[in-house]
Amino acid sequence: MLASIPSGVVEGIDGIAVTVEVHQSAGLPSYFLSGLPDAACRESRDRVRAAIQSSGLKWPPARLTINLAPSAVRKQGAGLDLAIALGILVASKQLEPAEVAGYGAVGELGLDGSVRQVPGLVSIAAAIVCDQLLVPAVGAQEAATVRPGCVRAVDHLRDLVSALQGNNHLPGVVKVNPSMDVGPPVPDLADVRDQPVARLALEVAAAGGHHLLMVGPPGAGKTMLAKRMAGLLPPLDDLDALMVTRVHSVAGLAVPEDGLVRRAPFRAPHHGASAVAMIGGGSGAIRPGEVSASHAGVLFLDELGEFPVAVLEALRQPLEEGLVRVSRAQSSVTLPARFQLVGAMNPCPCGQGGVDGQCRCSPAARARYARRLSAPLLDRFDLRIDVRAPDPLLLLDGGLEESTEAVARRVARVRRLAQERGIRSNATMSEDELDEFAPLSASAREVLERSLTRRSLTGRGLKRVRCVARTIADLEDERLKIDGPAIAQAIALRAPLHSVVGVGS
């Protein structure tokens, strides 16, 4: 007896359709699994057998051969358990083929027959070809966002088999929740006092999608500022929300109850993170790293100077291309990695390099610290500011600053202007788009010529200064031509850091 059940697995963040073929024949009781399964997939024999028996069903005393087609694609994880169990029940005539016709299935089975969530359900659901899709109850909303009207949530194998046999009703179709809830409130920018330059830089970075580096002594407020960046960014559009949800689902990160991540992600990995944890990969299944988990959001690297050099240098390609290519001998995947990089670091190992007469570091220690950040990496920061410690009296008695809500309205307006121009954000403009949407006035050209003559700008720096100037102009009065003051302010927000951390501009 032969049975065939549609299912799927995930590779990178992409779903791959898999057909689970089960054949039962006479012979000594045995279980053979083919189709390049990994260790978790091979262990399905014991999980499925225990789940079937715990559900009051019979494990057939026969020769079972299970093939996972296409056989040339590696199958990873336990998400094929439910399809294998249904295939075995059909092959052993405990279910009729007509009772499972048109159904696809994905889910891990517990030994008690419960159906458990699997990573990457959004991508898997999109890949499976079937009329009705049976998925774990936990995560069913995720699948319903890409397969509306055909997803059914399953809690237990016993209940599912009884429903398929007509003894009770199948679970209803999962409805997509249209809620646009963006999660719990974020810290308010009004809490940040006596930091006018840093607040301006944060607003410009959020409005234009620019990368930001903050250098200053401990306690100056760098981390406090960075944590308020996510609250300034507008909610994700449908395409970004779906992509971020796919990444988070595969990575095992929390996904909202309505199935889609609507708030721009904010990721802050520890400075001990490895290159694989940051970029993605792994010796077995290729998993998304922090740069992919922060796609369409913010990647905040606190204590930037403490990260391993190899990890920091690995960021250069994702920063330029917005994606990561992970290649292994047996597979190669492309992961999204379009994020805003926000870095915070001390001016030296002791942290007091910017305070007159208080630095305890030797020249050699400062040089080693500075070498962790290469000039090419620093050149990719559109905004580089020196954050000074605020006046203690203003922390106690200063009035409230402008709130996150007020600043976010201006940020949203600038983002809409960019979209009306046909660009994602001002930071992504090409040379041709700069000439069209950010033409330079005579005074702006004069300011740029002086900077280029002094060699305080690289070629990449010139382009990024013009992008930042476009954002500054949009925040002020949306004028088309970029004038000298906007360029001068953009250059001022891209201060050379050699006097702070010992590297060039």
Secondary structure, DSSP 4 states (H G I P E B T S, - for coil): -EEEEEEEEEETTEEEEEEEEEEEESSSSEEEEESSB-HHHHTHHHHHHHHHHHTT-PPPSSEEEEEEESTTS-B-SSTTHHHHHHHHHHHTTSS-HHHHTTEEE--EEPTTSBEE--TTHHHHHHH---SEEEEESTTHHHHHHHSTT-EEEESBHHHHHHHHTTSSPPPPBPPPP------S----GGG--S-HHHHHHHHHHHHHT--EEEE--TTSSHHHHHTTHHHHSPPP-HHHHHHHHHHHHHHT----TTSS--SPPEE---TT--HHHHHEE-SSS-EE-HHHHTTTSEEEEESGGGS-HHHHHTTHHHHHHSEEEEE-SS-EEEEE---EEEEEE-SSTTS-TTSTTT----HHHHHHHHHTS-HHHHTT-SEEEE-PPPPHHHHHHPPP---HHHHHHHHHHHHHHHHHTT-S-GGG--HHHHHHHSPBPHHHHHHHHHHHHTT---HHHHHHHHHHHHHHHHHHT--SSB-HHHHHHHHHTB---HHHHS---
